[in-house]
Amino acid sequence: MHLPTLTNVLFAWSPMIVLAPFIAAIVIILFARFNRTLSMLLSVGAVAYCFLHSCAILNVLYNQPLLNPASINWDWFNSQSFHLSMGVMIDHLAAVMLLVVTTISLFVQIYSHGYMREDPGYARFFAYLSLFTGSMLGLVVSTNLFESYFFWELVGVMSYLLIGFWWHKRTAAEAALKAFIVNRIGDFGFLIGILFFLSSTFGFWVNHPILMFSDPQGFDLVGAIRWGYSHGTLTELTLTGISICMLLGPIAKSAQLPLHVWLADAMEGPTPISALIHAATMVAAGVYLIARAYPIWLTPSQTLDSAGLAVIAWVGGITAFVAATIALTQFDIKRILAWSTVSQLGYMFCGLGTGAYTAGIFHLFNHAFFKAMLFLCSGAIIHALHHCYAHDSQLQKRLNEVSLSDRLIPPDQDLRNMGGLWKYMPITGSCFLVGCLSISGIPGLSGFFSKDDIISSAFRYTGGGHELLSALLIITAGLTSFYMFRTFFMAFFGQYRGKEEPHKEKISVMNLPLIALAVPSIISGYLGANPQWLPQLCGISAPTTLPNLFGQFLHWGPTAQFESANLQIMWISIAFAAGGILLAYMAYVKNFAVNSWCADKFKPFYTLSWKKWYFDEIYLWICQKLVLRLFRSLWNLIDMTLVDNCVNLSCFATLGSGELLRYSENGRAQWYALVIFGSVATLALLYFFIRP
């Protein structure tokens, strides 16, 4: 269809959304790193441009809902049978993710100006932020699976640099290495899945760019799956195997069981990194990839009753529950939010796995705002309390030198050293309360709309054990509200339990982003609501299918699918959430001995939660007792026995032949003549007897 001029310009210049942060980072590294203010302005200016451009694209797609995906491609590698391209693809899913990434990145970078102002690596930090933002935006607008994998790995590298930004801390260095290794395990499975899928559909891509997500002529993932199915190169079983291999990438990147162990330790990086990477963008990349390559997880006929989606649903449901149980007993405020992130990502996986495509992405959209705000609130608390302990040089030395396995909770992050902070930090406290209410699924805030959609979709799910799956999510909703309000009450209620009283907060560059993010944390959920639902919620009218803006804008398939509200499940979920809040209030405000009673009566379960289900200990045991022993055995066999003996044998052969030949070098001319004539005679005899 013919596009208006403004739309043409927006789409033609869309590559600048990816290039602008990279350009800013290069300029900072090469020229501006000695000027702190200029470094910050370059980084913030680049992401501000990306934000405005993304908003304009979103507006165009909203006003033209039937607009086909816009794609710009450049040849990367060409041969007679192989055509690989790189480019930019803009559609409704990409537009939503562009808005999420640029919005959170913009507010985090503004916040970082206050949080990192005294850090000697200030300019380097903003260069890393720009590189990460550009990498994530490149992943969002990728046109094919290979390009996605390229930016996927770049996001992982930048995550490694940002987690280990304070490399002088041993825990930060080890956490960066741990995150890198765990993600490489998942990425290896992702790459194997891509290669197997390509080999199964290779004949389909001749003379066309390979592994395209969308193509007007049908040379895309859906077309490749149908071609492979019809030609016998791709069966339902092989597609399931490919989808599960590829799923390892999202499982690692989005910290789902069993590759979830890196995310909580990644909190060793600066708090703005926790908000940007480990709440809203990088960890959401796994959910985004599943949504982008959704056909691979469906059946060959593109229906939802596939084993691939069932695996996604159960991985998400189990992860949501396990992570919530771990968060119940932790005292590090950042790690509680990290486990909360793992749990909420499990909800998103479960939504996509049960066929609730729109609900899964809608929860990603809502979660990005309130979780980034919660992390920035925790950063404001840590920043305010840090001066109370910064003068203790012995403590700081211990924190820098201790290993990750023996890690101490920094006193400015320990809930047991907080309390009564509301009178010192009312702005931060108010924003934290909004985030807690939203993530708990309290009606009227953003998290309620998307979370209940996912719980309802799990209840409607017809796969094996669907009753248990929906029950897990409802129980998790109650656990979520309990541990979030446990955190809120321990931090902001009661008496202050720290060493020195913190300063009272004022309006600053650090709390303005909190206020700005509190707005979408309240109202973004109404994009998925319909005012006509109110009579249904009150029981005045029967549940009916009602459209909503988010579902009309973003959906899977040719037409939007809307589900009627499941009032019974909704009220049960609300009751569990309210019960969790009430229990936290009784335990941490009214001082009922709920915590100590649980620790005494259910000590094995309490210990299981405190030890994070022993995943780290199990993995260390497997590595030390099995993997390293196997490695040493193979090393002894291959390197010490085969390689060393081959080298030694060649050495002895050279030495022995040298010893023999040296006797032939005696300086006598008649001996040399005899050897020459003897050699000629021997060659002549050999030729005579063995000639054809």
BELCORHU-V550631 format. One record per residue. BURIAL is 1 if it has 16 or more other C-alpha atoms within 10 Angstrom, else 0. Layout:
burial
BURIAL
BURIAL
This chain:
burial
0
0
0
0
0
0
0
0
0
1
1
0
0
1
1
1
1
1
1
1
1
1
1
1
1
0
1
1
1
0
0
1
1
0
0
1
0
0
1
1
1
1
1
1
1
1
1
1
1
1
1
0
1
1
1
1
1
1
0
1
1
1
0
0
0
0
0
0
0
1
1
1
0
0
0
0
0
0
0
0
0
0
1
1
1
1
1
1
1
1
1
1
1
1
1
1
1
1
1
1
1
1
1
1
1
1
1
1
1
1
1
1
1
0
1
1
0
0
0
0
0
1
1
1
1
1
1
1
1
1
1
1
1
1
1
1
1
1
1
1
1
1
1
1
1
1
1
1
1
0
1
1
1
1
1
1
1
1
1
1
1
1
1
1
1
1
1
0
1
1
1
1
1
1
1
1
1
1
1
1
0
1
1
1
0
1
1
0
1
1
1
0
1
1
1
1
1
1
0
1
1
1
0
1
1
0
0
0
1
1
1
1
1
1
1
0
0
0
1
1
1
1
1
1
1
1
1
1
1
0
0
0
1
1
1
1
0
0
1
1
1
1
1
1
1
1
1
1
1
1
1
1
1
1
1
1
1
0
1
1
1
1
1
1
1
1
1
1
1
1
1
1
1
1
1
1
1
1
1
1
1
1
1
1
1
1
1
1
1
1
1
1
1
1
1
1
1
1
1
1
0
1
0
1
1
1
1
1
1
1
1
1
1
1
1
1
1
1
1
1
1
1
1
1
1
1
1
1
1
1
1
1
1
1
1
1
1
1
1
1
1
1
1
1
1
1
1
1
1
1
1
1
1
1
1
1
1
1
1
1
1
1
1
1
1
1
1
1
1
1
1
1
1
1
1
1
1
1
1
1
1
1
1
1
1
1
0
1
1
0
0
0
0
0
0
0
0
0
1
1
0
0
1
1
0
0
0
0
0
0
1
1
1
1
1
1
1
1
1
1
1
1
0
1
1
0
1
1
1
1
1
1
1
1
1
1
1
1
1
1
1
1
0
0
1
1
1
1
1
1
1
1
1
1
1
1
1
1
1
1
1
0
1
0
0
1
0
0
1
1
1
1
1
1
1
1
1
1
1
1
1
1
1
1
1
1
1
1
1
1
1
1
1
1
0
1
1
1
0
0
0
1
0
0
1
0
0
0
0
1
1
1
1
1
1
0
1
1
0
1
1
1
0
1
1
1
1
1
1
0
0
0
1
0
0
1
1
0
0
0
0
0
1
0
0
0
1
1
0
1
1
1
1
1
1
1
0
0
0
0
1
1
0
0
1
1
1
0
1
1
0
0
1
1
1
1
1
1
1
1
1
0
1
1
1
0
1
1
0
0
0
0
0
0
0
0
0
0
0
0
0
0
0
0
0
1
0
0
1
1
0
1
1
0
0
0
0
0
0
0
0
0
0
0
0
0
0
0
0
0
0
0
0
0
0
0
0
0
0
0
0
0
0
0
0
0
0
0
0
0
0
0
0
0
0
0
0
0
0
0
0
0
0
0
0
0
0
0
0
0
0
0
0
0
0
0
0
0
0
0
0
0
0
0
0
0
0
0
0
0
0
0
